[in-house]
Amino acid sequence: MIAALLITLREGLEAALIVGIVLGVLRKLRRADRSKPVWIGVATAVGVSAVAGLALNALGVAFEGRGEETSRAWPCCWLPGC
């Protein structure tokens, strides 16, 4: 669980760094008026990530327990003599 949290934190920091660089370049080029599409993209990415995370979580809950049954049955399908 801690590993997943650290990976998520690292990815979030990387995304923030990229957004900061893009906004900094736009400001340097005196095109700060183009920062609105950047923020729209950030909001869209956060929304899509939240929806995908909730959907994957629901899918995981729906199949909880069945994976263990499948993993126990799988070797019998391809190992002779099981």
N, C-alpha and C positions, 0 to 999 in steps of 0.2 A: 504494500500500500504506500509506503514511504517512497519507494522507487517511482511509482506512477506520479505521485505528487511532485517529486523533484523534476521529472521529465516535463510535466505540464508547466511547472514554473519556468523552466529553462526555455521551453518553446514560446511561452508568453513573453518573456523578456526579449527573445530574438525578434518576435513580431513587433514589439514596441520599438525596438532599435531600428528596424527597417522603416516603420512608419515615421519615426523621428527623422531619419535620414532623408526620406522623400520630402517631408515637410520642410526640412532645412534647405534642401536643394531648391525647392519651389520659392522659398523666401529669398534665397541668394540670387535667383534668376528674376526676382521681382515679379513673380507669378503667384503670389499668395492667394489670388482670387481662384486659383485652381486647387486649393486645399479642400474645398467642399466635396469633390468626388472621392478624395482620399478618405475622408471621414465617413462618407456613405459606404465605401468599400469595407472599412473597418466594421461598421455597424452590421453590414450584410454578413460578413464573415463570422462575427460573434453570434448572430442569429442562426445561421446555418449550422454552426458548431454546436450550439445549444440544442437545436432540434435533432441533429444526428446523434448527439450524446444521449438524449432522452430516449430516442428510438432504439439505439443499441442496448441501453440499459433495460428497456422493456422487453426486448428480444431475449436478453440474457436471463431475465427473471422467468420468462415464458418457458425456456428450455432448461431451467435449473433441474438437475437430477437426471435428465435424459442423456446428458453427455456421458455420465458415468456408465449408464447401461450400454450405450453405444460403444464406448471404449472397451468394455469387457467383452462384447460380442464380436468386435472387429477382428481380433486375432483368429477366431474360429473360422472366419470366412476365407482366410488365405494360408493358414498353417495346417499342413496335413496332420491328422491324428489328434487334433484338439477336441 
